[in-house]
Amino acid sequence: MSDQVIHIIYMGSATCFILALRWLSSVPTARRGVIVGIAGMLLAVGGTLLKPELLHGGFASYRWIAVAFVIGSVIGVPMAMMPMTAVPQRTALSHAFGALAAALVGTAEFYLQAPHVSHFTMGALGLEVLLGFLTFTASLMAFGKLQEILPTRPITYRGQNFVNLSLLGAAILSAVWLVVDPAQAWLFPVLSALALVFGVLFIIPIGGADMPTVISLLNSYAGLSAAAMGFVLNNKLLIIAGALDGSSGFILSIIMCKAMNRSFANVLFGAFGQVQVSAAVQEQKTARTAGPEDAAALLEDANSVMIVPGYGMAVAQAQHAVHDLFDALTKKGVDVKFAIHPVAGRMPGHMNVLLAEANIPYDKLLELDDANSELPQTDVALVIGANDVTNPAARTNKSSPIYGMPILDVDKARTVMVIKRSLNPGFAGIDNELYYLDKTLMLFGDAKAFTTQLVKQLNESGGGR
Amino acid sequence: MESDILQNLYVFLLATFLGLEVIRRVSPLLHTPLMSLTNAISAITVVGSIVIAGEQKTTLSTVLGTVAVTASMINIVGGYLITYRMLRMFKKREPKKP
């Protein structure tokens, strides 16, 4: 088929991708967005299969492509069937695959053209391979941490930032050298190796709480390396799709950073978990505790309840128990809503997907600002597995490492209940003064087990209004 | 060639701004499906991979191309499927239990 027809097919494909993202903006149109996205991909793949270079080769051209399609689909389907609690690690893994594809195509393209690579093509190739390989290993590391194959705590050592920055510097330097003198083919494996190693070292100091930002950033890199491939191949469809992904990941990382009141640099080089916990021995504070009976009674008497879920709910797989609690309370005429902090969980939107999976209507899920305007009129705020995003120190204590971070003002509700395994400080190692307030009741136990007990109590009390 | 590069840079610039505008409107409720959808879209690398795997110019390029097509295909199939699965879960009202 002629190049012009293929160009027109690609234009249609690019239009589909733009509409797909446009329609994803709200729930009612979102599914249409996915369908049109699939159409865009079919056009792109179909148009490419009809390229003259491939048609001339006859059947022989398609044998490896067909093999790859089959293997890819066989692996892709189970990856789409993972439980929703595993979505963050699945996402990290697919960033790795996307980046790998870009890097490998870049490598193949380099060795096909070497030693006659033009300066500009080499620049784009360098960027593609650098971003591709570093995103590949970084995403695999992120996967390892999220899957808890690797320790989730940040691992830091003296001079870490120096080592990382010099590695990155060396990688960029070898890319620049290649651009200046593309005949130095030996530099290419060096560049690839440096990028691969940098990807690993880059994730080592990053802790679980920073994963939402890092996953978004890796999403952006994978897109940008696809765009760079577009420059190498002089293909505008790749450039457009890559740029859309790049900007999407970029926006998400900015939202995540803002939600933690931290800069990019601070997330990447700050090693949050290493914040010095004040050495001074803290005065012995006491927290009030309650059992499931008392807690259930308080919930039953409330007019409004705001549930604040966090990563702990995901770890305990408590979302279905939370749904039962939502049902039991709603049946008794209690108005139940959910307050979702942007960085709750391990990736952007993590809590929303879990609660949607558990059949909780999405109009009950409130964003940070809406939740904060309702919390002062709320009878009970029930915190399940969230910690730092509820810590009032972010508003009041200038010396706190999370000072300035926008939090959910659960301490403004009339009563606060916190389901937690123990009083141990959360991920960031910061004590939460919320737990020692007079209006706070600590409900010690596993999130799922305790919530199930609450539901049992509520159902046994029978009646309803 | 020179004019191609400039044209491509224009396309990149415009697509980036368009992306920023479109994505800013996506509700935080849908940030996870957004990420899995953009993940599927970034598997557009399949376009470059197919050509390399199909042309079979050298053994190295054929192997690299085939692996790249496989990796892209995983993301296409997995990415769209899981996004659709997630979106099906977002419901406004509790469905009536049979």
HADDOCK unambig.tbl for C-alpha pairs under 7 A between the chains (distance, minus, plus):
assign (segid A and resid 21 and name CA) (segid B and resid 22 and name CA) 6.76 0.50 0.50
assign (segid A and resid 21 and name CA) (segid B and resid 23 and name CA) 6.90 0.50 0.50
assign (segid A and resid 22 and name CA) (segid B and resid 22 and name CA) 5.64 0.50 0.50
assign (segid A and resid 24 and name CA) (segid B and resid 26 and name CA) 6.44 0.50 0.50
assign (segid A and resid 25 and name CA) (segid B and resid 25 and name CA) 5.69 0.50 0.50
assign (segid A and resid 25 and name CA) (segid B and resid 26 and name CA) 3.77 0.50 0.50
assign (segid A and resid 25 and name CA) (segid B and resid 27 and name CA) 5.69 0.50 0.50
assign (segid A and resid 26 and name CA) (segid B and resid 26 and name CA) 6.53 0.50 0.50
assign (segid A and resid 26 and name CA) (segid B and resid 27 and name CA) 6.14 0.50 0.50
assign (segid A and resid 31 and name CA) (segid B and resid 84 and name CA) 6.60 0.50 0.50
assign (segid A and resid 31 and name CA) (segid B and resid 87 and name CA) 6.38 0.50 0.50
assign (segid A and resid 34 and name CA) (segid B and resid 80 and name CA) 6.72 0.50 0.50
assign (segid A and resid 34 and name CA) (segid B and resid 84 and name CA) 6.51 0.50 0.50
assign (segid A and resid 38 and name CA) (segid B and resid 80 and name CA) 6.95 0.50 0.50
assign (segid A and resid 44 and name CA) (segid B and resid 47 and name CA) 6.85 0.50 0.50
assign (segid A and resid 45 and name CA) (segid B and resid 47 and name CA) 6.35 0.50 0.50
assign (segid A and resid 48 and name CA) (segid B and resid 47 and name CA) 6.06 0.50 0.50
assign (segid A and resid 53 and name CA) (segid B and resid 55 and name CA) 6.84 0.50 0.50
assign (segid A and resid 54 and name CA) (segid B and resid 54 and name CA) 5.97 0.50 0.50
assign (segid A and resid 54 and name CA) (segid B and resid 55 and name CA) 6.34 0.50 0.50
assign (segid A and resid 61 and name CA) (segid B and resid 54 and name CA) 4.50 0.50 0.50
assign (segid A and resid 61 and name CA) (segid B and resid 55 and name CA) 6.24 0.50 0.50
assign (segid A and resid 62 and name CA) (segid B and resid 54 and name CA) 5.81 0.50 0.50
assign (segid A and resid 64 and name CA) (segid B and resid 53 and name CA) 6.46 0.50 0.50
assign (segid A and resid 64 and name CA) (segid B and resid 66 and name CA) 6.09 0.50 0.50
assign (segid A and resid 65 and name CA) (segid B and resid 50 and name CA) 6.43 0.50 0.50
assign (segid A and resid 65 and name CA) (segid B and resid 53 and name CA) 6.25 0.50 0.50
assign (segid A and resid 65 and name CA) (segid B and resid 54 and name CA) 6.53 0.50 0.50
assign (segid A and resid 65 and name CA) (segid B and resid 66 and name CA) 6.39 0.50 0.50
assign (segid A and resid 65 and name CA) (segid B and resid 69 and name CA) 6.90 0.50 0.50
assign (segid A and resid 68 and name CA) (segid B and resid 66 and name CA) 5.89 0.50 0.50
assign (segid A and resid 68 and name CA) (segid B and resid 69 and name CA) 5.81 0.50 0.50
assign (segid A and resid 68 and name CA) (segid B and resid 70 and name CA) 4.54 0.50 0.50
assign (segid A and resid 69 and name CA) (segid B and resid 70 and name CA) 6.09 0.50 0.50
assign (segid A and resid 69 and name CA) (segid B and resid 73 and name CA) 6.07 0.50 0.50
assign (segid A and resid 71 and name CA) (segid B and resid 70 and name CA) 6.34 0.50 0.50
assign (segid A and resid 72 and name CA) (segid B and resid 70 and name CA) 4.56 0.50 0.50
assign (segid A and resid 72 and name CA) (segid B and resid 71 and name CA) 6.39 0.50 0.50
assign (segid A and resid 72 and name CA) (segid B and resid 73 and name CA) 4.73 0.50 0.50
assign (segid A and resid 72 and name CA) (segid B and resid 74 and name CA) 4.43 0.50 0.50
assign (segid A and resid 73 and name CA) (segid B and resid 73 and name CA) 6.28 0.50 0.50
assign (segid A and resid 73 and name CA) (segid B and resid 74 and name CA) 5.79 0.50 0.50
assign (segid A and resid 73 and name CA) (segid B and resid 77 and name CA) 5.95 0.50 0.50
assign (segid A and resid 75 and name CA) (segid B and resid 74 and name CA) 6.02 0.50 0.50
assign (segid A and resid 76 and name CA) (segid B and resid 74 and name CA) 4.16 0.50 0.50
assign (segid A and resid 76 and name CA) (segid B and resid 75 and name CA) 6.47 0.50 0.50
assign (segid A and resid 76 and name CA) (segid B and resid 77 and name CA) 5.25 0.50 0.50
assign (segid A and resid 76 and name CA) (segid B and resid 78 and name CA) 4.30 0.50 0.50
assign (segid A and resid 77 and name CA) (segid B and resid 77 and name CA) 6.32 0.50 0.50
assign (segid A and resid 77 and name CA) (segid B and resid 78 and name CA) 5.41 0.50 0.50
assign (segid A and resid 79 and name CA) (segid B and resid 78 and name CA) 5.68 0.50 0.50
assign (segid A and resid 80 and name CA) (segid B and resid 78 and name CA) 4.61 0.50 0.50
assign (segid A and resid 80 and name CA) (segid B and resid 79 and name CA) 6.79 0.50 0.50
assign (segid A and resid 80 and name CA) (segid B and resid 81 and name CA) 5.78 0.50 0.50
assign (segid A and resid 80 and name CA) (segid B and resid 82 and name CA) 4.57 0.50 0.50
assign (segid A and resid 81 and name CA) (segid B and resid 82 and name CA) 6.86 0.50 0.50
assign (segid A and resid 91 and name CA) (segid B and resid 36 and name CA) 6.73 0.50 0.50
assign (segid A and resid 94 and name CA) (segid B and resid 75 and name CA) 6.03 0.50 0.50
assign (segid A and resid 95 and name CA) (segid B and resid 39 and name CA) 6.82 0.50 0.50
assign (segid A and resid 97 and name CA) (segid B and resid 71 and name CA) 5.12 0.50 0.50
assign (segid A and resid 97 and name CA) (segid B and resid 72 and name CA) 6.76 0.50 0.50
assign (segid A and resid 98 and name CA) (segid B and resid 42 and name CA) 6.74 0.50 0.50
assign (segid A and resid 98 and name CA) (segid B and resid 43 and name CA) 5.82 0.50 0.50
assign (segid A and resid 98 and name CA) (segid B and resid 71 and name CA) 6.53 0.50 0.50
assign (segid A and resid 98 and name CA) (segid B and resid 72 and name CA) 5.97 0.50 0.50
assign (segid A and resid 98 and name CA) (segid B and resid 75 and name CA) 6.85 0.50 0.50
assign (segid A and resid 100 and name CA) (segid B and resid 68 and name CA) 6.98 0.50 0.50
assign (segid A and resid 101 and name CA) (segid B and resid 45 and name CA) 6.57 0.50 0.50
assign (segid A and resid 101 and name CA) (segid B and resid 68 and name CA) 4.17 0.50 0.50
assign (segid A and resid 101 and name CA) (segid B and resid 71 and name CA) 5.82 0.50 0.50
assign (segid A and resid 101 and name CA) (segid B and resid 72 and name CA) 6.15 0.50 0.50
assign (segid A and resid 102 and name CA) (segid B and resid 45 and name CA) 6.06 0.50 0.50
assign (segid A and resid 104 and name CA) (segid B and resid 64 and name CA) 5.64 0.50 0.50
assign (segid A and resid 104 and name CA) (segid B and resid 68 and name CA) 6.16 0.50 0.50
assign (segid A and resid 105 and name CA) (segid B and resid 48 and name CA) 6.81 0.50 0.50
assign (segid A and resid 105 and name CA) (segid B and resid 49 and name CA) 5.94 0.50 0.50
assign (segid A and resid 105 and name CA) (segid B and resid 64 and name CA) 6.72 0.50 0.50
assign (segid A and resid 105 and name CA) (segid B and resid 65 and name CA) 6.17 0.50 0.50
assign (segid A and resid 105 and name CA) (segid B and resid 68 and name CA) 6.65 0.50 0.50
assign (segid A and resid 108 and name CA) (segid B and resid 61 and name CA) 4.81 0.50 0.50
assign (segid A and resid 108 and name CA) (segid B and resid 64 and name CA) 6.26 0.50 0.50
assign (segid A and resid 223 and name CA) (segid B and resid 42 and name CA) 5.60 0.50 0.50
assign (segid A and resid 226 and name CA) (segid B and resid 42 and name CA) 6.68 0.50 0.50
assign (segid A and resid 226 and name CA) (segid B and resid 45 and name CA) 5.92 0.50 0.50
assign (segid A and resid 231 and name CA) (segid B and resid 8 and name CA) 6.81 0.50 0.50
assign (segid A and resid 236 and name CA) (segid B and resid 8 and name CA) 6.58 0.50 0.50
assign (segid A and resid 238 and name CA) (segid B and resid 44 and name CA) 6.37 0.50 0.50
assign (segid A and resid 238 and name CA) (segid B and resid 45 and name CA) 6.98 0.50 0.50
assign (segid A and resid 239 and name CA) (segid B and resid 12 and name CA) 5.82 0.50 0.50
assign (segid A and resid 240 and name CA) (segid B and resid 11 and name CA) 6.88 0.50 0.50
assign (segid A and resid 240 and name CA) (segid B and resid 12 and name CA) 6.16 0.50 0.50
assign (segid A and resid 240 and name CA) (segid B and resid 15 and name CA) 5.40 0.50 0.50
assign (segid A and resid 241 and name CA) (segid B and resid 41 and name CA) 6.60 0.50 0.50
assign (segid A and resid 241 and name CA) (segid B and resid 42 and name CA) 6.42 0.50 0.50
assign (segid A and resid 241 and name CA) (segid B and resid 44 and name CA) 6.96 0.50 0.50
assign (segid A and resid 242 and name CA) (segid B and resid 42 and name CA) 6.02 0.50 0.50
assign (segid A and resid 243 and name CA) (segid B and resid 12 and name CA) 6.17 0.50 0.50
assign (segid A and resid 243 and name CA) (segid B and resid 15 and name CA) 5.79 0.50 0.50
assign (segid A and resid 243 and name CA) (segid B and resid 16 and name CA) 5.01 0.50 0.50
assign (segid A and resid 244 and name CA) (segid B and resid 15 and name CA) 6.29 0.50 0.50
assign (segid A and resid 244 and name CA) (segid B and resid 16 and name CA) 5.86 0.50 0.50
assign (segid A and resid 244 and name CA) (segid B and resid 19 and name CA) 4.67 0.50 0.50
assign (segid A and resid 245 and name CA) (segid B and resid 38 and name CA) 5.52 0.50 0.50
assign (segid A and resid 245 and name CA) (segid B and resid 42 and name CA) 6.38 0.50 0.50
assign (segid A and resid 247 and name CA) (segid B and resid 16 and name CA) 5.85 0.50 0.50
assign (segid A and resid 247 and name CA) (segid B and resid 19 and name CA) 5.62 0.50 0.50
assign (segid A and resid 247 and name CA) (segid B and resid 20 and name CA) 5.49 0.50 0.50
assign (segid A and resid 248 and name CA) (segid B and resid 19 and name CA) 6.59 0.50 0.50
assign (segid A and resid 248 and name CA) (segid B and resid 20 and name CA) 6.69 0.50 0.50
assign (segid A and resid 248 and name CA) (segid B and resid 23 and name CA) 5.94 0.50 0.50
assign (segid A and resid 348 and name CA) (segid B and resid 31 and name CA) 5.46 0.50 0.50
assign (segid A and resid 348 and name CA) (segid B and resid 32 and name CA) 5.71 0.50 0.50
assign (segid A and resid 349 and name CA) (segid B and resid 28 and name CA) 6.28 0.50 0.50
assign (segid A and resid 349 and name CA) (segid B and resid 29 and name CA) 5.91 0.50 0.50
assign (segid A and resid 349 and name CA) (segid B and resid 30 and name CA) 6.24 0.50 0.50
assign (segid A and resid 349 and name CA) (segid B and resid 31 and name CA) 4.72 0.50 0.50
assign (segid A and resid 349 and name CA) (segid B and resid 32 and name CA) 4.81 0.50 0.50
assign (segid A and resid 350 and name CA) (segid B and resid 32 and name CA) 6.16 0.50 0.50
assign (segid A and resid 352 and name CA) (segid B and resid 29 and name CA) 5.84 0.50 0.50
assign (segid A and resid 353 and name CA) (segid B and resid 86 and name CA) 6.79 0.50 0.50
assign (segid A and resid 356 and name CA) (segid B and resid 89 and name CA) 5.33 0.50 0.50
assign (segid A and resid 356 and name CA) (segid B and resid 90 and name CA) 5.17 0.50 0.50
assign (segid A and resid 357 and name CA) (segid B and resid 89 and name CA) 5.38 0.50 0.50
assign (segid A and resid 359 and name CA) (segid B and resid 89 and name CA) 6.85 0.50 0.50
assign (segid A and resid 359 and name CA) (segid B and resid 94 and name CA) 6.69 0.50 0.50
assign (segid A and resid 360 and name CA) (segid B and resid 94 and name CA) 6.87 0.50 0.50
assign (segid A and resid 361 and name CA) (segid B and resid 90 and name CA) 6.91 0.50 0.50
assign (segid A and resid 361 and name CA) (segid B and resid 91 and name CA) 5.20 0.50 0.50
assign (segid A and resid 361 and name CA) (segid B and resid 92 and name CA) 4.52 0.50 0.50
assign (segid A and resid 361 and name CA) (segid B and resid 93 and name CA) 5.19 0.50 0.50
assign (segid A and resid 361 and name CA) (segid B and resid 94 and name CA) 6.07 0.50 0.50
assign (segid A and resid 362 and name CA) (segid B and resid 90 and name CA) 6.14 0.50 0.50
assign (segid A and resid 362 and name CA) (segid B and resid 91 and name CA) 6.08 0.50 0.50
assign (segid A and resid 362 and name CA) (segid B and resid 92 and name CA) 5.47 0.50 0.50
assign (segid A and resid 363 and name CA) (segid B and resid 92 and name CA) 5.98 0.50 0.50
